[in-house]
Amino acid sequence: MAVCGAIASLSGINFGKLANFLTIALLALIAVGIFGIFVPFSAGVNIVYSLIAMAVFTLFFLFDFFRLSEEEDTWKAAVLLTLPKPEF
């Protein structure tokens, strides 16, 4: 987690563009997980599913730490970071 924070805040890469991809990836992981309740997967598929889930949540950490590094250091900003930003 500390490495993700350092990468997101010090690298200069804009991880904010990952929001839509991460939302779709999370919904896909949930759908595959629900499907896996009814259809048993092999051990190899479970390992691949777990590795993809770890990658998605690592990207979520990078995305969140990037948002933290871009905002001002106030209580209002901290509360607003917990809420999703509406994109119109």
C-alpha positions in Angstrom: 0.0 0.0 0.0 2.9 2.4 0.8 4.5 1.6 -2.6 1.1 2.3 -4.4 0.9 5.6 -2.5 4.5 6.6 -3.5 4.0 5.6 -7.1 0.7 7.5 -7.4 1.9 10.7 -5.7 5.5 10.9 -7.0 5.3 9.4 -10.5 3.4 12.2 -12.2 1.2 9.7 -14.1 -2.4 10.7 -14.3 -4.3 7.7 -12.8 -7.5 9.6 -12.9 -8.3 8.3 -16.3 -8.7 4.8 -14.9 -12.1 5.5 -13.2 -14.3 4.1 -16.0 -12.1 1.1 -16.6 -12.0 0.2 -12.9 -15.7 0.5 -12.5 -16.3 -1.9 -15.4 -13.6 -4.3 -14.2 -15.1 -4.4 -10.7 -18.6 -5.1 -12.1 -17.1 -7.8 -14.3 -15.4 -9.4 -11.2 -18.7 -9.3 -9.3 -20.5 -10.9 -12.3 -17.9 -13.7 -12.6 -17.9 -14.2 -8.9 -21.7 -14.7 -8.9 -21.5 -17.0 -11.9 -18.8 -19.0 -10.0 -21.3 -19.7 -7.2 -23.4 -21.7 -9.6 -20.7 -23.1 -11.9 -17.6 -24.5 -10.2 -14.4 -23.3 -11.7 -11.2 -25.3 -11.9 -8.2 -24.4 -9.7 -6.4 -22.6 -12.6 -9.4 -20.4 -13.3 -9.7 -19.5 -9.6 -6.0 -18.5 -9.6 -6.4 -16.4 -12.7 -9.6 -14.8 -11.2 -7.7 -14.0 -8.0 -4.7 -12.5 -9.8 -7.0 -10.3 -11.9 -8.8 -9.2 -8.8 -5.5 -8.3 -7.1 -4.5 -6.3 -10.1 -7.8 -4.4 -10.2 -7.7 -3.5 -6.5 -4.0 -2.4 -6.9 -5.1 -0.1 -9.6 -7.9 1.1 -7.3 -5.2 2.0 -4.7 -3.2 3.9 -7.3 -6.3 5.7 -8.4 -7.3 6.7 -4.9 -3.8 7.8 -3.9 -3.6 9.9 -7.0 -6.9 11.6 -6.1 -5.5 12.2 -2.6 -2.3 13.7 -3.9 -4.3 16.1 -6.2 -6.7 17.5 -3.5 -6.0 20.1 -0.9 -5.4 19.1 2.7 -8.7 20.0 4.3 -11.5 18.1 6.1 -14.0 19.1 3.4 -11.7 17.6 0.7 -11.2 14.5 2.7 -15.0 14.0 3.0 -15.6 14.7 -0.7 -12.9 12.1 -1.7 -15.0 9.4 -0.1 -17.8 10.2 -2.5 -17.8 9.3 -6.2 -17.5 12.3 -8.5 -20.4 12.6 -10.8 -19.3 12.8 -14.5 -21.7 14.6 -16.8 
